[in-house]
Amino acid sequence: MEKIELRSFSGVTGEPLKRIPFLSCDWSQSINEAGSMKCTISNKYDVETLCAPYRTILALCSGQQIYHAGYVTHINESRSSGEWNVDCGGGLSILKKRLVINYTLAATWTDGSVVVDEENPSGYWQLSLSGSYSDIVRGLILETMKFGSLPIQTKAYEGGGHERNYNSYDLATTYDRIHDITQLEDGIEVRLDPFITKDGNLSFRQRSDVEIIDSHWKWNTTLPGSLVTEQDIDIDSEDLCTESYGTGGKDNDSLLVARSRSQTLIDKGYPVLQIANTEHSSVSELPTLQSYVASDVRWGSVEPKSQSFHVNRSLNVQCGDWADIRTSQGVKRMKITDVSGSLSESYLTVQATERY
């Protein structure tokens, strides 16, 4: 029988702390997101100490398999129910608490006025990283770990022709800068996958590539006793667009702008659908801004149909996996974008979109 444990680890070193009895646990993961987990624990335990936010990582484990692991972000005691509610993020969530700052500034910092000149940044205010997009993610993580240890193992350096110059005075979070890279037209997928080291510590391994595919599943929902069953179809128009207008950084009276357009949906009978991308006010290079709006239109031109499936929890399904699923309507070639689960159910709920 499957033995599931909730275990706590140090948020600094990943060293094991305690096994924590729990009442319930639900988790959810999405591509390029930190993910989340909610646990319920009896208030007869000292949860304030066992699950101190950000000091503690919680991992839901079955042997060496980890369903979800992440930093505790919030705890709440309900006196009426006699329970603690514990909220966790994922490996990436700690990077929302780290800023993109050149570490050399720690030794040279002086309070006072700073000359903000993107062409000629003063002192050590600029952090320059180059290589593949994976290398830039790696560099962002390594730089922030100079400020203080984190249980993250970065990917090996690959080399490449990309370059990013980050201005420390923007005070952007490391999470946001990594997420920016995933939103580029030629961007990559990024995960921090939890695992148990040979020493019994918990660590997060950087995974970053054009696509992260752990498994290519082949399922048949029409067979009796199938481990996979069809669920709801969802069509969400939020990201639909035929035109994206983007704004970047402002220099005195000059504002960087870019636009991307596509006829794909219009040729199918859709009206013109416009969106604004104003999330990149620190971008000073036109090709970078153009890549963001091109990505908006590329993905916004895909008709937004997704379907959920129930998959037996014994299958180690991950976000990013491919699945060829035979249904009563034929074979659907899908990419898994979201995985969620609850220990009250024997299955995972998997959300998938068609592969193009």
N, C-alpha and C positions, 0 to 999 in steps of 0.2 A: 504494500500500500504506500502511496505517495506521502512522504513526510515533509510538511511545509513548516519552515521556521521563519520568524521575524528576528533578524539579528542587527545589532547596532555596531557601528564602527566610528573611529575617530575621523572627524572632518578634516584634520590636518595631515595625519599619517596613514589613515586607513586601517589602523590596528584594530583588532576585534575587541569589543567591550562586553556586551551582554546578549544573551538570548532573551527576548521579551515575549511573554505570553500575550496573545491578542485575541480579540473577539471577532473582528472582520477586517478584510483588506480588499480594496479595489484599486486598479491601476489603469493608466492609459498612456499610450505612446504615439507620436506622430513624427513623420519625416522632418528632420532639421529643427525639431523642437526638444525642449528639455524633458517633456513628459511629466506625469504627476502620479501620486499614490496617496490614498486616504486610508488610514488605519484607525480602528477603534480599540482602546485598551482600558481595562478596568481601572478605576481610580484608587484601588488598593495598592497600586504600584506607584513608585516615585517617578512619574513621567517627566516632571520638570527637570530632573537630573538625568534620567535615562535618555530623553529625547530633546535635549536643549537645542533650539533652532540654530542651524549652521555649525554648531559644535559637533553635531551628530549626523551620521549617514545611516539610514535604515535600508536594509536589503531583505527582500522576500525571497527566500531560497528553498530549493529542494535539492539537497546534496550540493553538487557544484553548479547546478543550473540556477540562474538568477532571473526571476520573472521581472523584477524591477528593483532598482536601487537609486536612491537620491538623497540629497540633503534635506533635513527637516527644515521647513520654512515657517510653520505655525502650529501651535498647540492650543487647545481649548478644553477646559474642564466643564462638563455639564453636571452640576450638582444634582439635578432632578433625575438624571438617568444613571448617575454613578459611573460615568465613563469619561475618558479623555478622547478627543478627536485630534488626530495627528495628521498634518498635511506635509507631503514631501514633494520636492521637484525631481530632477534627474541629475546626471553628472554635469550637464551644461548649466544647471541653475546657479551653481556657485559663481559662474563667470558673469552673472548679472550683478555681482557684488565686487567685481574687479574692473578697474578702469584701464583704458589703453593709454599708458604713460611710459615714456622712456625711463627705464630704471635709473639711468645716470642722473636724472633729476633729483633722486632721493639724496644724493650726496652733495648736489650743487644748488639745491632749492633755496631761493630767497624770496620772501614776501615782498610784494611791490608791483609796479607796473611792468607789463610784458608787451614787447613790440609784436603785434600780430601781423605778420607778413608771410603769406604762404609761399611766395617766390624765394624769400630769403629768411627762413625761420631763425630766430635767435637762439643761441646756446644749444641745449640738448632737448628742445621742445618737440622736435620731430623724431618719430620712430620710423625708420625705413626698413621694409622687408621685401624680399624678392624670392623668385623661384616659381614653383607651381602654386596653384591656389591652395593645395594641401600644405605646401611649405609655409605659406602666409598664415594659415590657421595654426600650424605648428609654432611659428614664430610668435604669434600673439599669446599662445598659451605659455610658452617658455619665458617670455618677457614678464608676464604677470606672476609667474611662479618665483621670479627673483625677489618679489616683494614678500613672499611667504609661501611655504610649502603647501602643495595640494597633492592628493593621491591620483595623479594623472600621468599616464605613460604616453608620450607623444610618438607620432609616426616618424619613421626615418626620413631624412631629407631626400627629395627626389630631383630637384633642379628644374628650371623652366624659365620662361621669359616674362612672367608677370612681376609687377612691382607695385607696391602700395606705400605711400608716405602718409603716416597718420600724425596729425598735430595733437600733441598732448593737451593743449588748452581747450580742445573740443570736449574733453572729459566724457567721451563715449565709453560705454561698457564694452568689455571684451566680448560678451555674448552678442551684442548688437553688431559689432564689426564682423564677427564670424557669420552671423545670420545674413549680413549684407552680401557676403561672398556667395552664399547659397541662392541668392535672388538674382544674380547676374545671368544673362542669356547663356553664357558658356560656363556657368557656375557649377559647383559640385555639391554632393550630399555630404553631410557631416553628422557623425554620431560619437558619443563617448560611451562605449560599451563597458558595463561593469563585469569584473571577474575576480575570482579569488586567487591570490598568488600562492606560490609554493609555501610561503611562510604563514599562510592563513589570513593575510591582510586583504582588504578590499581595495581594488584600484580600478580606474577607468582608462580604457584604451582608446586612443584617438583613431577613429575610422573616418577617412575622407577620400572620396573618389568621385568620378563623374556619376557613377551609380554604385550603390552599396547593395549587393545581392548576395545574401548568405545562402539562399536555397532557391531552386527553380522547381516549384511544386507541380504535380500533376494529380488532380483530384477529379473524382466522378461522383456527382451528387445524385445520380440516378440509380446507383447500386443500393440494395438493401443494407442497412447497417453502416452506411458511409460515415466517415469521420467528419464530413463536411456537409452542411445543409444551407440552401439558399435562404436569404432573408430579404430585407427591403431594398428597393431601388430608390435613389435620391437624386434629384436634379436641382442643383443650387446655382443660381445665376449671379452670385455676388462678384465673381472674378471675371465674368464675361466682359470683353471689350474689343472694339475694333480700332480704337485710337488711344494712345497713352501720352499725356503731356507731363513732362517732368521738369522740376526745378532743382538746381544744385546750389552751389555756394554763391555768395554775394561779395563782390569786391568794390567797395565804395558805391557807385551808382550802377555797377554792372552786375547782371544776374545771369547765371549759366542756365540755359534751357535746352530741351531736346524733345523731339516728338517721334513716335513710331506709329505706323498705320498698316492695316491688313484688310484685304478684300475677302478673306476666307469665309467669314460669317455673312457678310453682305451678299456674296454670291449664293448663299443658301437661303436668302430671304430675310435676314435680320436687318433691323435698322442700324444706323451708325450709333455705336455705344462708346462714350468717352469716359475716361477716368483720369484723375490727377495723381501723380506720384510726387509728393513733396517731402518724402522721408529722408532725403539725402542732401541736407543743407551743407554738409562738409565736403561734398564732392567738388573738386576743382578741375578735373580733367573731363573734357567733353566725351571721349570714347567710353569712359566709365558710366557716365549718365546715360549715354545712348544705349549701353548694354542693359541697364535697368528697365528702360521703357520698352526696349525690344523684347525683353523677357516677359513683361506685362502682356504684350500683344500676342506673343507666341503661345503662352498658356491660356490667355483670355480668348483665343480663337478656337479652343477645344470645347466642343459641346459638353457641358458639365454633368455628365452622367456617372454616378458611382453606385456600387452595390455592396451590401454587407453580407457576410457569411458567418455562420457559427462553425468554428473549427475546434475539434477536440484539443483540450489543453496539453495532452501528451505530445502534440506536434509543436516543435520549437519555432513558431512562426515569428518573423521579424519584419519591422517596417523596411520597405525597400525590396523585399522578396518578389520574385515573379511567380505567377501561378496560372497554369492552363487548366481551366475548370469546365468539365463537361456537365452541361445542364440539359433540361428538356428542350431548350431552344438552340442547342448546339454547343460548341466549345468557345468559351470566353477566355481571351488572353489578357490577363489582368496584372496590375502592379499594386502591391499592398502598400497603402499609405498610412493606415492607422491600425493599432492593435490595442484592445482593452480587455480587461479580465476582472473577475471577482471570484474569490474563493468560495462564494456561495453557489457558484455554477461550475459545471465540469467542462465548459467550453470557453474559448476566446471569441470575442466579437471582432471580426476583421473587416475593415473597410477597404475597398479596392476600386481602382479606375482602370479603364481599358488602356492597354499599351499601344503607343502609336509609333 
